[in-house]
């Protein structure tokens, strides 16, 4: 207040600077005030804060690891260049013996040798994630495969992994979950070896371009416990093979067919997927209203549906989903160019009550009129993406959205050129309306 009265310039600091300072102060305060060591929960929260603010130093990491002796789950995911060989050696010395779960995803600065040393000191490891991690080679997978209890392995985007590494995992570990997304060297040879993994429940081979129909019959016939499958961008997998997958695994709960080709026969077999919770059909060829009508009629437990880029889908298909999938919490119809406000027409109270995420980007026929149809989601909707929805993001439309969905946590107005105010003005408008609601509620 004094600063405002004196009109002195207020120094502006970036959010990143504030986060780094907050994390550093948190560590300093705990180290100064804690008698002995802080509880493991506090140490893990501080570790997460340092990673998020990108302020994790080797010295801070080592101190935190002394507080995590005996911990069973450790995540350093998204540490980028902050986790080094010294960091992994500190984990090995201080808190590796009881580790059951280890996540080193998106850690880019440690060596293959350091990771192999760490894996040699984690005898109880059951879950390992090394998504897009530097230094992950077949030799690292060999070290991981020595853990005879290893049940879950995430090797997404580890592009040097070969069939030999997957075959060793399949032979030596009781695999239940395996993620090979964008492991470009993996092909049908690796998938054929996975047929012996009778406990396998989740498998992703999305963006593995050499995976084809050849081994799918054997795989799904042997691995009857599979409930999650990702074939996104596996363009050599045909609709015929997918039909066999659906027939053999009617208990599927997660299925990603993005960028594949769908035909009428496969659409009819969707009727078997009565347990389906999550379905990706983004940019898949052959998706029509008929497919959505089938899904709406036979997949009553559907929670998330992704239809990005489906230009043949119209109001009829989307409306069938809105009116029949009562457990839906996420719907992505971005770039569905034929969808208009009528897609959301529904008798009062029939819009899925848990629908908290909507992506309507590039649906240029939509106007703010559809907000009235979605009004029952007023205190439910958390995320709304409206990029390029120029007829919906008028000043009146934004005000209506702000008033109708007071619990929104994210709204995307990118390239909404139909607006006549800057994004900051809209942000201010939303904040003012929120304050007004709070005052009304308090009164």
Secondary structure as UniProt FT lines:
FT   HELIX           2..6
FT   HELIX           15..33
FT   HELIX           40..52
FT   TURN            53..54
FT   HELIX           58..66
FT   TURN            67..70
FT   STRAND          73..75
FT   TURN            77..78
FT   HELIX           85..94
FT   TURN            97..98
FT   STRAND          101..103
FT   TURN            105..106
FT   HELIX           112..120
FT   TURN            123..124
FT   STRAND          127..129
FT   TURN            131..132
FT   TURN            134..135
FT   HELIX           138..145
FT   TURN            148..149
FT   STRAND          152..154
FT   TURN            156..157
FT   TURN            159..160
FT   HELIX           163..172
FT   STRAND          177..179
FT   TURN            181..182
FT   TURN            184..185
FT   HELIX           188..193
FT   HELIX           194..196
FT   TURN            198..199
FT   STRAND          202..204
FT   TURN            206..207
FT   HELIX           213..215
FT   HELIX           216..222
FT   TURN            224..225
FT   STRAND          228..230
FT   TURN            232..233
FT   HELIX           239..248
FT   TURN            250..251
FT   STRAND          254..256
FT   TURN            258..259
FT   HELIX           264..269
FT   HELIX           270..272
FT   TURN            274..275
FT   STRAND          278..280
FT   TURN            282..283
FT   HELIX           289..298
FT   TURN            300..301
FT   STRAND          304..306
FT   TURN            308..309
FT   TURN            311..312
FT   HELIX           315..324
FT   TURN            326..327
FT   STRAND          330..332
FT   TURN            334..335
FT   HELIX           341..344
FT   TURN            348..349
FT   TURN            353..354
FT   STRAND          357..359
FT   TURN            361..362
FT   TURN            364..365
FT   TURN            368..369
FT   HELIX           370..373
FT   HELIX           375..377
FT   TURN            378..380
FT   STRAND          383..385
FT   TURN            387..388
FT   TURN            390..392
FT   HELIX           395..404
FT   TURN            406..407
FT   STRAND          410..412
FT   TURN            414..415
FT   TURN            417..418
FT   HELIX           423..442
//
